[in-house]
Amino acid sequence: MLQRFSIFITISKITGVSFETLGASWDAMYAMAKEYYTECGNLEVPKYYTMDGYSLGAWIATQRKIY
């Protein structure tokens, strides 16, 4: 959890995007990942998979690299 916050702070400083906006975005993507899991029974999301116009596959791949 601490790593997530330090990443948000770094991104916020670089981009000028507020910490709250980044947190809300992460939470929204996490909710989509939970929905995908509920429907598919796994998180083996194809890299180019999108949900509601968002690149869920790319987001999952990024989370795996970060953690």
DSSP file (Angstrom, degrees, kcal/mol; ACC not computed):
  #  RESIDUE AA STRUCTURE BP1 BP2  ACC     N-H-->O    O-->H-N    N-H-->O    O-->H-N    TCO  KAPPA ALPHA  PHI   PSI    X-CA   Y-CA   Z-CA
    1    1 A M     >        0   0    0      0, 0.0     4,-1.8     0, 0.0     5,-0.2   0.000 360.0 360.0 360.0 -42.0    0.0    0.0    0.0
    2    2 A L  H  >  +     0   0    0      1,-0.2     4,-2.2     2,-0.2     5,-0.2   0.887 360.0  54.4 -61.6 -38.9    2.8    2.4    0.9
    3    3 A Q  H  > S+     0   0    0      1,-0.2     4,-2.2     2,-0.2    -1,-0.2   0.906 104.6  54.8 -62.0 -41.1    4.4    1.8   -2.5
    4    4 A R  H  > S+     0   0    0      1,-0.2     4,-2.2     2,-0.2    -1,-0.2   0.922 109.5  47.0 -57.4 -45.5    1.1    2.7   -4.2
    5    5 A F  H  X S+     0   0    0     -4,-1.8     4,-2.5     1,-0.2    -1,-0.2   0.882 110.1  51.2 -67.7 -38.6    1.1    6.1   -2.5
    6    6 A S  H  X S+     0   0    0     -4,-2.2     4,-2.2     2,-0.2    -1,-0.2   0.871 110.1  50.6 -67.7 -33.6    4.7    6.9   -3.2
    7    7 A I  H  X S+     0   0    0     -4,-2.2     4,-2.8     2,-0.2     5,-0.2   0.926 110.2  50.1 -65.7 -43.8    4.0    6.1   -6.9
    8    8 A F  H  X S+     0   0    0     -4,-2.2     4,-2.8     1,-0.2    -2,-0.2   0.919 110.7  49.3 -59.1 -44.4    1.0    8.4   -6.8
    9    9 A I  H  X S+     0   0    0     -4,-2.5     4,-2.3     2,-0.2    -1,-0.2   0.916 112.2  47.8 -63.3 -43.2    3.1   11.2   -5.2
   10   10 A T  H  X S+     0   0    0     -4,-2.2     4,-2.1     2,-0.2    -2,-0.2   0.940 114.4  45.5 -62.3 -48.1    5.8   10.9   -7.8
   11   11 A I  H  X S+     0   0    0     -4,-2.8     4,-2.9     1,-0.2     6,-0.4   0.902 111.5  53.8 -62.5 -40.5    3.4   10.9  -10.7
   12   12 A S  H  X S+     0   0    0     -4,-2.8     4,-2.3    -5,-0.2    -1,-0.2   0.907 109.6  47.2 -60.2 -43.3    1.5   13.8   -9.2
   13   13 A K  H  < S+     0   0    0     -4,-2.3    -1,-0.2     2,-0.2    -2,-0.2   0.895 116.3  44.2 -66.1 -39.8    4.7   15.8   -8.9
   14   14 A I  H  < S+     0   0    0     -4,-2.1    -2,-0.2    -5,-0.2    -1,-0.2   0.919 126.8  27.7 -70.8 -44.8    5.8   15.0  -12.5
   15   15 A T  H  < S-     0   0    0     -4,-2.9    -3,-0.2    -5,-0.2    -2,-0.2   0.698  95.1-126.3 -95.3 -21.1    2.4   15.6  -14.2
   16   16 A G     <  +     0   0    0     -4,-2.3     2,-0.3    -5,-0.4    -4,-0.2   0.513  62.0 141.4  83.3   3.9    0.7   18.1  -11.9
   17   17 A V        -     0   0    0     -6,-0.4    -1,-0.3    -5,-0.1    -2,-0.2  -0.614  57.8-106.3 -79.3 138.1   -2.3   15.8  -11.5
   18   18 A S     >  -     0   0    0     -2,-0.3     4,-1.9     1,-0.1     5,-0.2  -0.277  16.2-123.9 -68.5 151.1   -3.7   15.8   -8.0
   19   19 A F  H  > S+     0   0    0      1,-0.2     4,-2.4     2,-0.2     5,-0.2   0.876 111.7  55.9 -58.1 -40.7   -3.2   12.8   -5.7
   20   20 A E  H  > S+     0   0    0      1,-0.2     4,-2.3     2,-0.2    -1,-0.2   0.884 105.6  51.1 -63.3 -39.0   -6.9   12.5   -5.2
   21   21 A T  H  > S+     0   0    0      2,-0.2     4,-2.2     1,-0.2    -1,-0.2   0.916 110.6  48.7 -64.7 -43.3   -7.5   12.2   -9.0
   22   22 A L  H  X S+     0   0    0     -4,-1.9     4,-2.4     1,-0.2    -2,-0.2   0.905 111.6  49.7 -63.6 -41.2   -4.9    9.4   -9.3
   23   23 A G  H  X S+     0   0    0     -4,-2.4     4,-2.4     2,-0.2    -2,-0.2   0.904 110.5  49.3 -63.7 -42.2   -6.4    7.6   -6.4
   24   24 A A  H  X S+     0   0    0     -4,-2.3     4,-2.1     2,-0.2    -1,-0.2   0.890 111.0  50.4 -64.4 -39.7   -9.9    7.8   -7.8
   25   25 A S  H  X S+     0   0    0     -4,-2.2     4,-2.3     2,-0.2    -2,-0.2   0.923 110.6  48.8 -64.2 -44.6   -8.6    6.5  -11.2
   26   26 A W  H  X S+     0   0    0     -4,-2.4     4,-2.5     1,-0.2    -2,-0.2   0.922 111.5  50.1 -61.8 -43.8   -6.8    3.6   -9.5
   27   27 A D  H  X S+     0   0    0     -4,-2.4     4,-2.1     1,-0.2    -1,-0.2   0.881 109.7  50.8 -63.0 -38.6   -9.9    2.7   -7.6
   28   28 A A  H  X S+     0   0    0     -4,-2.1     4,-1.8     2,-0.2    -1,-0.2   0.910 112.1  46.4 -65.5 -42.5  -12.0    2.8  -10.7
   29   29 A M  H  X S+     0   0    0     -4,-2.3     4,-2.3     2,-0.2    -2,-0.2   0.886 110.6  53.3 -67.7 -38.1   -9.6    0.5  -12.6
   30   30 A Y  H  X S+     0   0    0     -4,-2.5     4,-2.3     1,-0.2    -2,-0.2   0.906 107.0  52.2 -61.9 -41.6   -9.5   -1.9   -9.6
   31   31 A A  H  X S+     0   0    0     -4,-2.1     4,-2.1     1,-0.2    -1,-0.2   0.888 109.2  49.9 -62.0 -39.4  -13.3   -2.0   -9.6
   32   32 A M  H  X S+     0   0    0     -4,-1.8     4,-2.6     2,-0.2    -1,-0.2   0.891 108.9  52.1 -65.7 -38.7  -13.2   -3.0  -13.3
   33   33 A A  H  X S+     0   0    0     -4,-2.3     4,-2.5     2,-0.2    -2,-0.2   0.902 109.1  50.2 -63.9 -40.6  -10.6   -5.7  -12.6
   34   34 A K  H  X S+     0   0    0     -4,-2.3     4,-2.4     2,-0.2    -2,-0.2   0.903 110.6  49.8 -63.0 -40.7  -13.0   -7.1   -9.9
   35   35 A E  H  X S+     0   0    0     -4,-2.1     4,-2.2     2,-0.2    -2,-0.2   0.916 110.2  50.1 -63.7 -43.5  -15.8   -7.1  -12.4
   36   36 A Y  H  X S+     0   0    0     -4,-2.6     4,-3.0     1,-0.2     5,-0.4   0.924 110.9  49.9 -59.8 -45.1  -13.7   -8.9  -14.9
   37   37 A Y  H  X S+     0   0    0     -4,-2.5     4,-2.8     1,-0.2    -2,-0.2   0.904 108.9  51.7 -61.4 -42.6  -12.7  -11.5  -12.3
   38   38 A T  H  < S+     0   0    0     -4,-2.4    -1,-0.2     1,-0.2    -2,-0.2   0.901 117.3  39.2 -60.7 -41.7  -16.4  -12.0  -11.3
   39   39 A E  H  < S+     0   0    0     -4,-2.2    -2,-0.2    -5,-0.1    -1,-0.2   0.869 130.3  26.4 -77.1 -38.0  -17.3  -12.6  -15.0
   40   40 A C  H  < S-     0   0    0     -4,-3.0    -3,-0.2     2,-0.3    -2,-0.2   0.633  92.6-128.8-106.2 -17.4  -14.3  -14.6  -16.1
   41   41 A G  S  < S+     0   0    0     -4,-2.8     2,-0.3    -5,-0.4    -4,-0.2   0.580  81.6  53.7  79.4   9.1  -13.0  -16.3  -12.9
   42   42 A N  S    S-     0   0    0     -6,-0.3    -2,-0.3    -5,-0.1    -1,-0.2  -0.952  75.9-125.1-158.2 173.9   -9.5  -15.1  -13.4
   43   43 A L        +     0   0    0     -2,-0.3     2,-1.9    -3,-0.1    -6,-0.1  -0.075  63.8 126.7-118.1  31.4   -7.3  -12.0  -14.0
   44   44 A E        +     0   0    0     -7,-0.1    -1,-0.1    -4,-0.0    13,-0.1  -0.467  41.3 176.3 -84.4  65.1   -5.6  -13.3  -17.1
   45   45 A V        -     0   0    0     -2,-1.9    16,-0.1    11,-0.1    -2,-0.1  -0.576  34.0-114.7 -78.0 124.9   -6.7  -10.1  -19.0
   46   46 A P    >   -     0   0    0      0, 0.0     3,-2.1     0, 0.0    11,-0.1  -0.314  27.8-116.1 -57.7 143.4   -5.4   -9.9  -22.6
   47   47 A K  T 3  S+     0   0    0      1,-0.3    11,-0.3    10,-0.1    14,-0.1   0.813 113.1  41.8 -53.1 -36.7   -3.0   -6.9  -22.9
   48   48 A Y  T 3  S+     0   0    0      9,-0.2    -1,-0.3    10,-0.1     2,-0.2   0.206  84.0 129.1-100.5  16.2   -5.3   -5.0  -25.4
   49   49 A Y    <   -     0   0    0     -3,-2.1     8,-2.3     6,-0.1     9,-0.4  -0.518  39.1-164.6 -72.8 134.2   -8.6   -5.8  -23.6
   50   50 A T        -     0   0    0      5,-0.2     2,-0.4    -2,-0.2     5,-0.2  -0.908  10.7-167.4-119.2 150.8  -10.7   -2.7  -22.9
   51   51 A M  B >  S-A   54   0A   0      3,-2.5     3,-2.1    -2,-0.3   -19,-0.1  -0.983  78.4 -12.9-136.5 124.4  -13.7   -2.2  -20.6
   52   52 A D  T 3  S-     0   0    0     -2,-0.4     3,-0.1     1,-0.3    -1,-0.1   0.815 130.5 -53.7  55.0  32.6  -15.9    0.8  -20.8
   53   53 A G  T 3  S+     0   0    0      1,-0.3     2,-0.4     0, 0.0    -1,-0.3   0.468 114.8 115.9  84.6   1.6  -13.3    2.5  -23.1
   54   54 A Y  B <  S-A   51   0A   0     -3,-2.1    -3,-2.5   -25,-0.0     2,-1.9  -0.834  73.6-118.3-106.9 144.3  -10.4    1.9  -20.6
   55   55 A S     >  +     0   0    0     -2,-0.4     4,-2.1    -5,-0.2    -5,-0.2  -0.539  41.7 166.2 -81.3  78.9   -7.4   -0.3  -21.3
   56   56 A L  H  > S+     0   0    0     -2,-1.9     4,-2.7    -7,-0.3     5,-0.2   0.890  72.9  55.1 -63.8 -40.0   -7.9   -2.8  -18.5
   57   57 A G  H  > S+     0   0    0     -8,-2.3     4,-2.2     1,-0.2    -1,-0.2   0.917 110.0  45.3 -60.5 -44.4   -5.4   -5.2  -20.0
   58   58 A A  H  > S+     0   0    0     -9,-0.4     4,-2.2   -11,-0.3    -1,-0.2   0.882 112.4  52.2 -66.7 -38.2   -2.7   -2.6  -20.0
   59   59 A W  H  X S+     0   0    0     -4,-2.1     4,-2.5     2,-0.2    -2,-0.2   0.924 109.3  48.8 -64.2 -44.7   -3.5   -1.5  -16.5
   60   60 A I  H  X S+     0   0    0     -4,-2.7     4,-2.2     1,-0.2    -2,-0.2   0.925 110.8  51.1 -60.4 -44.7   -3.3   -5.1  -15.2
   61   61 A A  H  X S+     0   0    0     -4,-2.2     4,-1.7     1,-0.2    -1,-0.2   0.898 110.4  49.5 -59.6 -41.3    0.0   -5.5  -16.9
   62   62 A T  H  X S+     0   0    0     -4,-2.2     4,-2.4     1,-0.2    -1,-0.2   0.910 108.5  52.3 -64.3 -43.3    1.3   -2.3  -15.3
   63   63 A Q  H  X S+     0   0    0     -4,-2.5     4,-2.4     1,-0.2    -1,-0.2   0.889 107.8  52.3 -61.9 -38.3    0.1   -3.4  -11.8
   64   64 A R  H  < S+     0   0    0     -4,-2.2    -1,-0.2     1,-0.2    -2,-0.2   0.882 110.7  47.6 -64.9 -37.3    2.0   -6.7  -12.2
   65   65 A K  H  < S+     0   0    0     -4,-1.7    -2,-0.2     2,-0.2    -1,-0.2   0.902 113.2  47.9 -69.2 -40.8    5.2   -4.8  -13.1
   66   66 A I  H  <        0   0    0     -4,-2.4    -2,-0.2     1,-0.2    -1,-0.2   0.896 360.0 360.0 -67.6 -41.9    4.9   -2.4  -10.2
   67   67 A Y     <        0   0    0     -4,-2.4    -1,-0.2    -5,-0.2    -2,-0.2   0.418 360.0 360.0-104.2 360.0    4.1   -5.0   -7.6
